[in-house]
């Protein structure tokens, strides 16, 4: 039993060791946990954005058609849709262009067409976007409109560059166009404008001046709310800085911050979450990578962000395959753990069985000891009672003899002795005491004897008086097995005892083992098994 218990303990220790042997990766758990919480609550942020758009649409309904205010509201709604619902942005910008054309407002025509080109960029229709954008001459427009013009150009050439994603001639061409827009914005915008500060930080990153870029970008992040789109862009650039320094934990941290900002700002065209999924995939964190890439795809699909979907497409098969492989491996591991656990349960069941068995035996022994102790007390009490009775009978006999002799009745005394009347009376009392003792110790003595006899040979008693045969076998049960001793005690002849015992054996179901079965009457738990 001790060896089995030790073996189970060792198996449990092995199981605990296996459960703690997990794949360790230096992950930014705090940033990832924060991102996971925001992802889980993304519906709330989407609802807030939807309420803002509904409010704008309600105000639009109150503005009369053909007015400048209505066209401005249509353009504002288009811009609000641009980052999360490209098709809606196209719809409202085209409505703005139509209404501006209907009233001949040149400035609003220009701004609505610019908004339409921006919506084309968001929707991924680059050829049409280039045509519309190039058809706009920014020479005769005000400063704010020119700034908006170069913002749209910046987004256009950035999106095309991301789509091309190579180092060839076209990528270089669009990179140059992108830089030209940045230069124009730097010259036109105020020094403290968040976008201008971001462009400067991004330019430092592109030129490899990572120390200065980190300083500029970290300063900007500290001054912006994380629900700002520029916050997400700055965090993404800062992640690039840390990657160049080889600090991959910080790289993943700022990708997570950028992805979180995109969700808070309801931006569907961000690239931080797919990049984070790719990094996790490289680290072997397939489950989380699959979760993030799926979320990014669904987000892009809901916003109809085609550029983002195309850029993510190359990662999806690899991450999906790795995730499925991990699930299969995990399933096999769990099956192995389940088999191991089953073995432990079986082993524990065996130990429990033996422990319960030992407990039952121990309790049975205790009960038998208690029963034996109680029986011993009964033996002693009844023995003392018999001795007391005999003492009383003896003194009574002495008084009778003394009285007979003193009164001159010696001849009467002699006659009584010869007739056997005195002995019969004393024997009768003695037998009653014996019967009482036996039936007190073994209340079901007669019933158990009858179980050993043939149905036609069952014994019946009157009151509490045993038959001579039962009385003889009562002494057998009490351990007095010799017929000579029984004859002396009961004042029977030895032949009488032999005759009674043979008569009972002949009436028994199992004559050969009758005496042995009688010895079992009243044994442990009163559940003796007789030999038949």
Phi, psi and omega in degrees: 000318180296320180296319180296317179298318179297320180297318180294321178298318179295322179295320178296320178296320178296319180296319179295320180296320180295322183292336181265358180271070184259162180284116185263131175227147182277077184262146174281077188300323181297312180293320180292321178296320177297318177297317180299320179295317180295320178299319181295332182256016185300329179300326180293319181289324176297321180295321178297316179296320179296322178296321179296319178294320178298321178297318179295320180293322178296320177294326179298321181296337182271354181261132182291148180295150176079008179261156179296324179297323180293318179296317178299321179293321178297318178296318179297319179295320178300316179296323180294329179276341192303321186271354182222351178204083188300320183296321178292324177299319177298317183298309185288328178289324178292324176296320179297318181296319180296313182292325178294321179292327182292333180255359175069032180271103187298316182298317181285330174300314181298313183291325178290322177292324176295319177295324178293319177298320178297320178294324176298322178297313180299324180280349179088013178269077191289321182296314177295321180297318179297318180298312180295319183292315181292339180282351182265127178259119185267009183292324186256020182253165181287172185299314182298320179292322178296319177300316179297323179300313182286332173297315179296317178299319179300314179294323180298307185287330176294317181293319179295319178298319177295325180290317180292309172054049174212185183249021182279190184297315184295323178296319179294322181297313181288333175294319178296317179298323180295315180295323178299318177296319178298316179301316180297318180294319179300321180287327186272327189276159176293154184299324184267006179297128183304322181292319179299316179297323178294316181301320178296316178297318179296321179296322178295321177297314182298329181270002176083010179270072191289325179298311178293320179300317180299318180298314182294313185291320178294323176296319181291320179299322181292341182259358184245151172282143184289355174272001178279140178297323180293327175302313180298319180294319180293320178296323178296317179293322178295325175299320178298322178298313181293326177296320179295331178277353181084006178271085187285335177293315177293325176303310180293326179300313183282336170295319179296320178296319179295317179296320178298319178297320178300320180292316180297324180273000180060040178268126183259359186248013180287156182246003183293314183295315175299321179296321178294320177298319179296319179295317178297323177299316179296331179274359180085010178271069190292323182298312180291321178300317179296319179299314184289318182292325177294317179298316181297319179295314180297322179295315180294323179294317179297324180269000181055040179273089188293322181298316180296321180295319180294316182294330180277342187301327183290337181271334189300310182301316182295314181294320179297315180296316179297320181294317179296322177297319179296320179298316180297316179296316180298321180298317179296320178296318180294325176296319178296317178298320180296319178296317179297316179297322178298318178299318179298317180297318179297315180298316178297324177297319179296314179300316180299319179300312181293323178296316178297321179296316178296321179296316179299318179296318180298316179295322180296320179296317179298319180293321179294320178297318179297319179295319179296319179297318179295320180294321178299317178299320179295318177304310183297315181299315180291324178297316178297321178298317178296317179298318179297318180297316179296324179296317179296316180297322182295314179295322178297321179294318179298318179297320179297315181296316180298318182293318181295317182290319181296328182267007177076026182252036181299322180296323177295320179297318180296320178297318181297320180294315182294328181287341180082009182293321179296318181293321181297318181296314181295319180297321180299316178296320180297317180297321179299318179296317179298314181299319180296318180297313183298313183287339174286315180289322183229084184300332182256027183301313182294318180298318181289324175298316180297331177294338180269351183258159175296151182305326182279352184247022182296146183261139176240141178238157178254121182064229180247026182257121182279154173284161179305319180298315180294324181294319178299315182283345171293321176292324175301316179296327180281001175099001177265093189264338184285129182296327181296315181294319179298319180298320180294317183293316185271359181062036173258163170280155181298322180297322179299315180298314178303316183295314179297319182293318178296321179299317179293320179297321181294336180270355186279154174292316179240092185298320187295322184251021185298312182298320178297319180293326177296322179296340181273351181297130179076016179285189189312127177062009182056029180239042183297149177250111181283153178271120177234000000 
